[in-house]
Structure formats: structure tokens, C-alpha cells
Amino acid sequence: MSGLGCDKTLINELICLSTKEEVFQMKTVYEKTYDNSLSDKLRGELSGEHEALIINLLLRGRGDAPVDPNLALEQAGRIHTTITSGSGMFGGLDDRAQRAIGAVLCEASPEQCQAIKRAWETRFIHDDSLEKTLKSKLSGSMEEACLLLLKDPIDACCEKLKIAFDGLGTDEDAVSRIIGGLDKRDAKIVAERYQAKYSAILVDRIKDEVGGNYAQSMVSWLTTSDVTGGLEYDLTNTSVHSDAHNDLILRILDNVKQSVAELDVEMLIYAAKGLGTDERLVVQILCARTKDQLDAIDQVFLSKHNRTLKQYIKKEMGGNLELFLTYCQLAEDEFDALMLKEAFSGFGSDKNVILEIICTRSYERLQAAKSYYEAHFDANLMDRLRSELSGPLERLCITLFAHPRSKQSSGSFNDEATARELYEMGAGKWGTNEDAFVDIFGSHSVDEMKLIADAYDRMFGTSLAAAIKSEFSGYIRDALLNLLEDPIDVYCRKLKSASVDQFGTDEKTVCRIIGGNNKATVHIIAKRYFEKYNSVLIEDLRSELSGDFREAVITYINSSDITGGLEELIKQVQNNYVEQLKSTPPAPTPSAPIVESKPIVMQATTPSSPQPPPAAAGLPKNDTPEVYKPTNVPPEVYKGWGTKEGHIWKTWKRRFFVVESDSSSTTIKYYAEESPNEPYGEDMKGELNIRNYKASIKTVDNGTAVYLQGKNEDDKDLTILIDGAKEREAWITALTNHIAYRKHMDDQQRARQIRDF
């Protein structure tokens, strides 16, 4: 709409071929960007009935109701009557008739317009088609707009592309506008429809008509998948916080990581082309990724280029940069095992590295390192530790591999008693019982050691750290001091010592601590470093390091990963689910017949409440369901009459309730009448998915009720009046059984996702 006049063909394309949501979004973005009313702008550029039609679509959008064949017959009749009565002397239509036809087409969805065309051919078999009739009665922009509304939008795009290709020279603007203006999913649909309509492959036609990067960009848009693998479209169809929504997020994250890994590999290959390697580009790619994302890059490298990421780094990089990038791309278990192996090699062992690894890792990470070491290096790690270490240091390291450090879980933790024991075995006697210290430090967590240290300070007027420094020396002293601190504090102390507190920088320590930990842990280290020393870690390292090695370390610390930390969060949630599943004991599989509960007396007692009709006697004692034990077989279907409180209007109505589960859902449905056959009710009044619900007893004004309460604020609660404690118990048991089954099946599904992930 800039310059002299406006492109009415383009306006028709944009407005008539877009959905209601797309038109509204178009209007919003235009007015926000140009500080001008789009409707006012169009009124100034258009005129007559064409203006009325476009403004109608802009303000109301196209109809989006489902296809209604009967309505289509009526709409076709209205158009026919309008054309018959509104034709002028020279065969055209008057303004009133044009406006009426435009209104009919605007209120119909694209699918309904196809139904109108079919209805026209059915009712008016001796007339020309609706399109030909409108061509003869309309003209100019109004004709073009109405014909576009009658077309399937995908077919319309295909026709316009064919016209752009078939003219004298290719209309590249039109091709770019149509293909580039489509979402990737719709662009692929257009390509498929184009081939079906014209027996020609759209990609080949583009290559024949245009060339260079312009052609390649359009071909890539048509042929490549988006980074979510198309799942972003499914995400909009699921409820936020639902299990289906969360499952899609997991799959989207996996697809995004894979897509980014493939792009990263191509960029890495590009960085190594020509004379010399663009090390800065390599740093920007690799150091902005987590270890899991670097592992995905490694797998793509191997599958596409028959070499690993480690081999690429070794060939293209050198010095400290090579060492740091190698450490970054190693998984934590592989890194820890490699560090121990290297510490054992040569004349003597590097006990500083051994203690750094063993005294700062969790029990689970130590076990993972042990498994990797023994699987890949054909040696028993415990035997190697015993050969390299001796005395209390050997005893401590073996102990840390033997069991988790915690006494609180066993109920045997007493901070003051333990502090006294340490005093009596150290400062309170002649000579130190080193084995007693080793046993205590090796069996208490960091949090427990903090409580013990606080108790020691209160009771004996000196810190436990000072006592250790007084009673011990050498590597055993360093190990005990490490165990007294949070591992993050140990990392901070070592980084400060390696960079700021000494002459020259210990680059290997920087590589080990920063490159050996995942990005999320490194972010925590950087935050703690500032809290401890009132100094920014990256600034301290910037002043001590140099070149691309410095940029690599700073980028790894400072950058967020491509998921914005979501990957690490999901990993924590998955680990929690795994631990939960491990702690769930297996149970025998009970039989699961479908049985019917006897009708239950459930009635309101206040005069103001409507009274339900009389019901049969309550459940006999032996009809109470057994407590469900986790199995893949769903509990029995449970059903009976009850009196339900309205969700909006708080009145009470008698309903027949059916509770049932299958592999994908657990629901309670309520009907106006009972039925002897599935679905066991007639005239369904409502349905509630009770996944993650809780069943309990609730006292209400009218009596005692079974109460189903959802986990989320927007979940709909359900209150059912039940007369009789035994009957209420039976319903609570049945509902709890079905909810437990749903949770069991969900946990199994998550376990499979974790395994596949």
C-alpha cells in the first residue's frame, strides 16, 4: 500500500487466503509496527463492494464452523437468488447483490465454500458452475476476491505458482511471496498438491526457473524439517501442564537437540575448510553447548563423517584449547575415569587429581566413573587405588566408593555425639586415631559434616577445620578438608588458587574443573565464586588466560545452552522419576473383572435441595473393591447412582456414575439414566478425567459426600452425596484404585521415555 495506488491482487491474496487467526495477527502486527489503523488504511486504498468485503474479513475473519451440507444447500440457493434478482441491464450485479454474495462467502470456511460449490452443482444442474457464473457477473478486484474465497487455499497457492512460472519470465516476487509466506508445514502440503495437480515436482520447477542461493533457500524451506520435527503444531492442541503436553516437550527438546547438532557439524566442517581452522567459530559452537548436546554432535559426526568429535578436535586444535574442548565434550563418567587413569600413569601418581575427583563427586557419579573405568580400561579401579595409595588415604578413598555418605537416612545421626568422638580421637588425646576420622568423614554427607563442624565449634571452642590442620598433614589433610566443604566451594577454592593466588596460571586445573563439569554446574560455580570472593570468575580468568583458550573458557562459563536450561531441568525430573520407580516394589497381578456395584442410597437432606428418587439398598460388604496393587491390568469398572452437586449452579441432581480406566485415561462419567450395556449409561451429562485427582470424604450441608479434588487450580472438582459409611468407603476405594492405576501407567510411560531419551 505504499507508493501510487495499491496492489489489490496482493491484498486479496493476504486477506482471502488467510485464516481468521492469521488475519487478526496480521492486523495486530501492522498496527503495532506502523502506528496506524489497518482498516482505515484499507478504506483509503479500496472502494465499493470490494472494500466492504475486505474490511469484513479483516474485522470478523472467515467463518470457521464445521462443514454443514444442509447449510451449504441453503447458501447456494441464496447466492442463486441474489444473482437472479440482482443482475443489471448489462449482465453484471448491482452493489446490493455483490455485497450479499460477499457476505455469504465471508461467513463460510474454506471447507464450507467447497460444500457450497458442490451444493450449487446439485441444485442447479443446468447452470454454469458457481465459479464461471461469478466470473460472468463480477469484475476486477471483487471478482478476484470472491473466486479466491471459493478456492481451497492450497489449490489457490498452487495455481498462482503455476501462473508465476508459466509467464514470460518467472515472476520471482510472486514465487517468493507464496512460498516464503507459508508456514513450513503448509509449504510442504503445497508442494505435494502441486505435484498431484500438475504432475510436476515443485522443487525441480524452482531449480529450472531460478538459480543460485535464491533457489537453494526455497528448496531448503520446502524439503527440510523444522527443528521440532513438526511437533510444535501438535503442542498447540494439548492442554498446558497435561501429560500429553509434557511428553511433547520432551520429544521437541530431543528433536531440537538433533537438528542443532546436525547444523553444528556442518558449521564445524566449514570452519576447518581452507588454509587453517577458524578456531573462534569452533569455540562459539562447542562452548555454547552442554555435554549432552556435544554428545549429539559427536554422534552426528560419526554417522556423517566417519570420525568422532574428539578426533576432529585433536586434528584441528592444539595446546590448552584442544585439552579444554576435549574435556568439555567428554561425558562426566568418561571424564572422571580418564582423569583417574591419567593420574595413575607415569612415575608415581598425581594424588591432587585423584583427591579432586574422588572427594568432590557424588556417590552416583563415582559409581558411574568406576563402571566406565573398568569397562574401558580392563582393570579393577579399587585394585589400582590400593596400589597407588596407602594408609588412611587409601582407606578413605575406598570408603567413598563403597557406599553413599549419609547417616541421617538410617536414623543413626547425632551431630554432638559425632563431634565429641572426633575430639576424643584427635585433639583430646595423645596421638590421632586417623582411621576413626576416615570412617566418620567417609560416611557423612556434606550437610551432616556441616552440622558436626558447628557442634564441634560450640563444644570445644575451635573449628573442626583447624583441628584437622593441626592433627593431619599432607594428602590426607587435604582430603578431609575437601570432604568438609561443599564440592562447589572446593572448585571455587581451586580455581582461585590456580589463577589469582599463584605466580602463573595452572591451566590444567582450569580445564579440569570448568571442562569436566556440565554447564549447569559451572554456572553454579561462577555464582558461588562471586559470593565467596566478591570477584567475577570470568574476569579473573580473562586476566590470566589468553587467546582462543581464554575465549573458550569464558564462553563455556558465560553462555546458556540452546534450551535455556530446560534440558538440565528435565534431566533432574527424569532422575527423580527413576529413583521413584526404583523404590516401588513389584506387586502380583490381580484379576480385573468388570463388576457392577449395587445401587447406592445417596440423598440430600435439606429442604432447599432437590430430593433424588428412591434408590436400591446400599452395597453389601463383600462388594467393596480390594485395594489395588500396581499392575498393567486396570481395576474393575465401578458404577452406581449418586447425587451430584452442580459445578456452577449449586443444585443437586441424581446421576448414574461410571468409573473406568484404560491404557490412556481414567475417567468418571455421569448419565441421566442407567444402561445394562456399555457404556452403562444413557444421555451422558458430563465426563471428568481424574488423572492426578485425590478422593476423600467431605462434609457438606446436605450430608457426607465423596469429594474428588484436582491437582491444578483449573481442574473441576466433583462432590457426590453418599448415604452410608460402608458405601462411601467402597467408592473411595474404587476411585483411589483407578487413580493409582493411572499413576502406575504414567510412571511406566515416563520410564520408557527416560530410557529412549
N, C-alpha and C positions, 0 to 999 in steps of 0.2 A: 504493500500500500504506500510505498514511497515513490517519489517522482511524479510525473504527469500521468494521471489516471491510476488504475489499479489492475492487477492481474486477476480477473474474475474466475478464470479457469482454475488458478491455484487456490483461490478462496473456496471454490466449490469442492475441490479435492480435500482440502484440510477439514472442512466442516461436515461435508456429506458422507465422507468415508470413515469418520472417527466415531468412537463410542461416546455415550453420554459422559462417562468419567473423563475420557481424553479431551473432550471439548471443554468441560468445566476447568480441567487443569490448564489447558491452553489459555483460557480466558484469565485465570488467576496469574499465571506467569507473565503474560503480556502486560497486564495492568500493573503488576509489581515492578516490572522491568522499565516500562516506558511512562509510568505515572499518568496514564490516560485510560479512559474507558474504552474497551474494545467495541462494545455495542455502539457507542457514539461514533467511533472511528468508522465502523462499517456503515452506519446510517449516512455518513457523509460521503462514502465512496459508492454505495449501491443505490438502487432506486426501484420503485414499483413493487411488484409481487415477488421478485427475486430478493429484494431487500427484506420483505416480510418473512419469507421462508428461512433465510439465513439467520435473521435475528431470532426467530422462533427456535431454531436448532441451538443457537448459542445460549439462549436463556433457559430453555427447557430440556435440551438434549433429545436424542432419538428415543423412541419407545424401546423398552427392554423387557416387555412382558413375554411369557412363553407363547409359542405358536398356537393360535386358535383358528382351526379351519372354518368353523361357523362364522366367526367374526370376519374372516377373510372373504367369504362369500358376500357378507353384508357390505364390506368396504369396497369390494369390486363393483357391487351394484351402485353404491354412492358415487363412485368415480364415473361410471357409465351414465348415470342420470345427470350428473353435473356436466359432462361433455355434451350430452344430447340437448340439455336446456340452455347451456351457456355458449354454444357456438355462434359466432357472429356471421355477418354477411359474407365475409371472405374466407370462412372456414376456421378461423382462429377462435380462441376463447376470450371471453371478457375477463376483466380483472377479478370479479367475484368468483368466477369459475376457477381461474388459476389459483386463487388463494385457497379455495376449498380443496382442490386436489393436493396442493402442497401440504395442507393441514393433515389430510389423511396419510400421506406418505411419511410425514414427520412423526406422527404418533405410533407408527409401526416400526418394529425392529427389522433389521436386515432379513432375518428368517421369516418374519411375518410378511414382508414385501414379496418374498418368493412365493409364499402361500397365496397372496393376492393375485399374482400373475397366473398361478395355476387355477385359481377360482375364476378369473376372467375367461380363461380358455374353456372352462367347464360351462359357464353360464352363457357366454356369448360366442358360440362355436362358429358363427358365420361372420364375425367381425375380425378385423386385423388384430394382431397381438397388442397387448397393452403398450409395449414399447413403441411399436410402429404408430399406434394411434396417437400417443403423446407427441411423437416427432412431428406428426402432421398438424397437431393443434397448438403446439408451443413453439417457441423460437428463442434463440440467443441463450443467455445465461440461465434463464428459468428452465428451458428445455434441458440444458446440460445438467443442472442440479437435480431435476426430477428423475432423469434417466440414471444418474449416479445413485440416487436413493433406491431405485428399483433393482440395482445390481447387487450381487454378492460382493462385498468389499474386496475379497481376494481375487475374484474374477475381474473386477474393475482394475485392480493393480496390474494384473497380467495383460489386459487389453492395452492399457496405457504404455506398458513396457514395449509391447509389440509395435505400437504406433511409433514410439521413440526410436526403435531400431530400424523400422521399415522406410522411414522418410529419406529424403535426400541428405545424407549425412546423419549421424546419430545425434539425437537430442540429449546430450550428456547431462544437462541440467535436470531434465525430467527423470533420467535413469538414476542420478544421484539422489534426487528428492524422494523418489518412490522407494528405492532400496534402503537408502540411509535413514529415511523417516520411519521405517518399520522396525519394530522390536525384533530381536534375533529370532525368536520362535516364529513370529509371523512371516519373517523374511524367508525362512526355510519352507513354510507352507506355500508361500507364493512360488518359490522355485519348483516345488513338486507339482503345483497346479499348472504352472506354465508348461512343464513337460507333458502333462496329461492333455492339455488343451491343444498344443501346437506341435507335439512330437518333436520338440527341440529342447535341448538342455540349456537352461538359462546361463549357467556358468560358462559354457562354451560360447554362447552368443555374446556374452560380455567380453570374453577374450578376443573374439573376432572383431568386435566393433570399437573397442577402446584398448589401450595398452599401458605398459609401464606400471608404476606403483598405483596409479588410479585403478586399473583393472584388478591388481592384486588385492587392494584394500577391499573392493566389493566382493571379490571371490572369497576372501577370508571371512568376511561378515556372513556370507551365505553358507559356508561349509564348516566353520569351526563352532564348537560348543562354547557356551559361556562358562565361566569358572565354577558355577554351581552345578554344572551338569543338567541344567534345566529345572532344578528343584526349587528355585526361587518362586516359580509360578505356583507350585504346589503349596508353598509356605503361606501364601495369602488365603488359601482355602482351609486352613486349620486354625483352631482357637488358640490364642496365646496361652502359654503355660500348660497346654494339654500335652499328653504323652506323644501324640502324633506330631505336634509342633516341635517338641524337644528332639524326637527321633530325626525329624527332617533337618534340624540344625546340626546334629551330629553328621549326617550324610553330606550336608552342604559344606561343612568345615572340611571334611575329608576330600571332597571334590575340589574345593578351593586350593587346598594344600597341593593336590596333584597337579592342578592347572598351573599354579605358580611355579612348582618345581620344574615342569616342562619348559616354561618360559625362561626360568633362571638358567637352565642348562644351555639353552640356545644363546643366551647372553654371555655365558661363561666361554662358550666356544668362540663367539665373536670377539671376546676380549683377548683371546690368545692367538687370533689371526694376525698375519703380517709379521713385521720385524719387531720383536719384543712383545711383552704382555702388558695390557692395561691393568696394572695391579690395583689402581684406585677403583676401577669398576668392579673388579673381583671382590674387593673389600666391601664395597657398598652392597653387593648382592649377598655374600655369605654372612657377613656380620650383622645383617638385619634379620636373620632367621634363627629360629630355635633349633635345638638339637634334633627334635623330631622332624622339623621341616628340612634340615640339612640331610637327614637320613632319606627323606623322599627324593631329594636332589641326587643323592648317591645312587638310589635305585634306578632313577631315570637315566643317569649317566651310564650305568652298567648295561641297561637294556638297549639304549640307543647308540652308544659309542663304544661298547665292549671294554670299558675301563671304569675304575671306581673314582669317586671324588678325591679320595686320598691320593691316588696316582696322579690325578690332574694337578693337585696342589703341589705335590713333590716335584713334578716336571716343570711347572710354570712359576713357582715361588721359590724363595730362598731365605736362609737365615732365620731370625726370630719371627718374621712374618709367616714363613712356612710352618714353623713349630706351633705358633698360636692358632692358625687356621686348621691345622691338623687336630689339635686338641679340641677346638670348637666343634668339629664335625663328628667327633667320637661320642658314641652313647656313653652314659655315665658308667655303666658296668664295664664296658670295654676300656674306658679311660682309666678307671681305678685299677683294673687288672694290669694294664700296660705300665702305669706308674710304679706299681709294686715290682713288676718284672724288671724294669729298668733300675729300680733302687737296689735290687739284689745283684745286679750284674757288676762286673769289674772286681777290682781288689777291695774287699770289704763291702759293706752295704751303706747306702745313704739312709741312715736312721731318721734324719729330719723329714725326709719324704715319706718314709714308712709311717711315722707317727702322725704326720699331717693327714694322711689318708685314713688311717685306722681310727684316730681319735676324733675326727670331725664327721664321720659318716654314720648314718643311722644303721641299726641292725639289719634292716631290709636291704639297704644299699651294700652293706658289707657282704651279705649272703649272695647278692647278685654278682658282685665282683669275684667272690670265691668260685661261683659256678662258672663264670666266664674264664677265669684263670685256669681252672682245672680242665675245662673242655677244650681250650685252645692251645695251652702250653704243655699239655701232657705231664703235669706234675701236681703233686698234692701241696696246696698252699700252706696248710698247717705244718707239714714236714719242713717246708722251706723256711717258714718263720722260725721254727725251732732250731734250724741250722744256722740262721743269721743272727738270732737274738739269744739272750741268756738271762738267767736270774729273774728278778721281779719284772723286768721289761718284757721278757718272753711270756711270763705268766699273765701279765696284764693284756697283751695283745691277743693271746689265745682266748682269754676270758671274754674279751669284747666280741670275738667271733662266735662264742659258744651260745650266748643267749641274749635276749633284749635287756637293756639297762632299765629295770623298774622293779621296785618293791611295793609300791602302792597298790598295784593290781592284785597282789597276793594278800594284802591286808596286814603285812608284817612291817610296815614302815613306821619308824619313830625317830624324828629328827634329833631330839635331845639325847636319846639313848645312843644313837649312832655317833653324834658329836662327841659324847663322853668316851665312847670306845676308841675313836680316833685319837683323842687326847691321851688316854691311858696307854695306847700303843705307840705314841710318839713323844710329844713334849713332856708328858707326865711320867716318863720312866727313863732309865739309863739305856740307851740304845733304842733303835726304832724297829718295830715289827713291820717290815716292808710288805710282807705277804698280806697282813691284815688290811693295810691301806689299799693294796691292789684289789683285794676281794670286795671291799666296800665301794671303791671308785668304779670298779668294773661291773657292779650290779645295781647302781643307782643312776637314774636319769639326770639330765642337766637340771631340771626343775627340782628334783629331790636333793641334788647336791647343793643347790642354792639355799634351800631350807636348812640343810645340815650346816652349811657355812654360816648362815645367820645365827643359828643356835650356838655354834662354836664361838662366834664373836661375843655373844651375850654372856655365855657361861665362863669363858676363860680370858676375856679382855684382849684378845688378839685375833687377827683374821686367820682363817684356815689357809689362805694362800701364803701368808707369812710363815706359818708353821711348816708348810711343805718346803718353802725355800730354805728354811733353817735345817730341816731334818733330811732333805734329799739333795742330790746333785746330779748333774749330767742329764742323760736322756730320760730317765725315769721321772726326774723332777719336771722336765718339760711335758711329758705325757700326762702326769697328774694335773698340772696346771691347765693343760688343754681340756681335760675332762671336767674341770671345774667351771669352764666357761661355755656359753652358747657357741656352737660352731661358727655362727656368723661373726661373733666377736673375735674368734680365733683368726678367721680370714682377714678381718679388718686390721688386726694387730700385725699379721704377717705382711700384708700389703704396705702398711705404713713403714714397717721395718725394711721392706725390700726396696722402697723408693725414696722416702723422705729421710729416714733416720740413719742412713749409712752413706758412705762415700761411694758413688757409683750405684747403679741400679741392678738389682737381681732380676733380670728379665725372665728367667725360667720360672721363678716363683710367681711373677705376674701372669705368665702364660698358664701355669698350673691352676691357679685359683680362679682367674677370670674365664679361661677357656675350658676348664674342667667342669664348671658348673653350668646349669641351664640358665637361660636368660632371666627367668623369673627370680631365681636365687641371686643372680648377680645384681638385679635391681634392688633386692633387699640388702645386699652387702653395701651398695652405694649409699642407700638411705641411712643405714646404721653407721657407716663411716663418718658421715656428716654429723650425726647425733653424738658420736663419741669424741671427735676431734675438732668439730666446728670448722671443717675443711671439706671442700668438694673433691671427691675422689678423682673425677676426670681431670680436674685442674692440676692436682698433684701429679698425676700420671703424665699429663700433657707436658709439664715442665721437665720430666725425667726421661721420657721416651722420645723417639724421633721417627721421621719418615712414614712410610706406609704401615709399619708395625704400630706406631702410635695411633694412626687413624683407625686401624683395625680394632685395637683395644677400646678406644673411645666410642667407636660406632657400636660395638657389641654391648657396651655398658649403657649407652645413651639411647639407643633406638628401641622402639617397641616392635614386636613381631607383627606379621601381616594380619593376625586375628585380633590384635588389640588386647592380648592376654586371655582371650576366650579359650584357646587351646589348653593352657595350663589349668584354668578353672575346671574345664570339662574333665581333664585328666584326674584332678583331685576328686571330683564327683564319682568318676568311674572307679577309682581306687576305693572310695568309701563303699560303693556297691559291692565290689569284690569281697571286701572284708565282711560285709553284712552277709553275703551269700556263704562265705566260708563258715560263719558262725551259726548258720541254720542247719540243724541236724536233719538227716534224711528221715522220712516217715513212711510207713507202709501205705499202700494204695487202697483206700476203701472202695467198696462198690458204690455206684452212684445211680440208683434207680430214680425215676421220676415219680414222686408220690404227691398226693394231694393232702393238704391239711384240711381238717374238718372246718366247716364254717365257724367263725368266732363271734361271740356276742361283743360288739363294740358300739357303745351308745353314749350320746351326750346326755347330761343330767340336768342342765339348767333350762328353765322355761323359755329363755330367749333363743335357744339353739334349736334348729330343726331336728326332729327325732327320726332316726333311721327306722326302717321297718324291722319287725322282729327277725332275729337270726336264729340259726340252729344252735345247739349246745356247743360248749367250748371243746377244745382239743382233749382227747383222752391223754393220760400220762405217757403212754408208750408212743405217741405221735410226735413227741418233742424231738427235733433233729439231734443227732450226735454231733459233738464238737468236731469241726473239720480239721483234718491234718493235711499239710501241703502235699498236693499231688496234681498231676496233669488232668485228672478227671474232675469235671465240675460237680459241685454239690447238686442235690436234687432240686428240681423246680418246686417252689413253695408258693401256695396261693390260698386265698381266703378273703372273706368280707371284712370291711372295716369302715370307720367313719373318718373322713379326711377333712382337715382344715384347709380352707381356701388360701391361696398364696397372696392374692391381692385383697379380695373381699373375705373377711374373716368369718365366713359361714361354714357350716359342717354338712357334708354330703356323704351318703353311703356309696361306697365304691368296692369293686372286686379287684383285689391286688394280686399281681403275679410277679414273683421274683425269680429271675433266671440268669444264667451265665453261659457264655460260650467262649471260644478261644480268644475273642477280641473285645468283648464287652460284658458288663454286668449291669443289669437294669431292673428297675421296678416299674411296672406298667399298671395303670388302673383304668377300669372299664365301668360302664354303666350297668352291664349285665354279665352274668357268668355264662360260659360256654363249655360243653363237655369235651370239645375237641380243641386242638391247638389253633390259635394262641390262647385258648382257655377263657377268652372274654370277648364281648361284643360292644361296639361303639366305644372305642378307646378314647378316654378323656385326657390322658397325659402319660408321659414317659420321663423317667429320670435315670441318667447314667450315674450310678453310685460308686464309681471308682474313687478311692481315697475318701469315702464318706465314713462317718462313725455313727453306730447305732447305740442309743441309750434310752433310759427311762426318763420321762419328763412329766411333771405335774402341771396340769393346766386347769382353768376354771371349771371345765366340764368333767374332769376326772383325771385318770392316769393314762399317759399316751406313750407310744413308741415314737422316738424322735430321731430322724435321720438328718445329720448336720454335715454340710460340705466343708472341705478344707479351705477353699478360697472364698473371698468376700462376695463374689458374684455368683456363687453356687446357690441353687434353690434348695432350701430346707423343706422337710416333709414331716408333718405331725399327724399321727393316726391314733385315734382313741381306741383302746382295747380294754375290755372288761375281764378281769381275772388275772391274778399274778402268774399262774401257770401258762396261760395263753400268751401273756406278754413275754415271759421267759422263752417260750418257743419261737416267737417272732424275732426276738433279739438274737437268739442263737442262729436262726436261719439267715438273717441279714448279715450277721458277723461272719458266718461261714462263706457266704458269697463274696463279701468284701475281701476276706483273707485269700480266697482263691484268686481274685483279680490281682492282688498284690503279688502272690506267688508267680502267676503267669507273667506279670510285668517284670519281676526280678529276673526271671529266666530270659526274657527278651533282652533285657539290658545286659545280662551276662554274655549273650550271643553277640550283641553289638560291641561289647568290650573286646571280646575275642577277635571279631572281624576287624575292629578298629586298629 
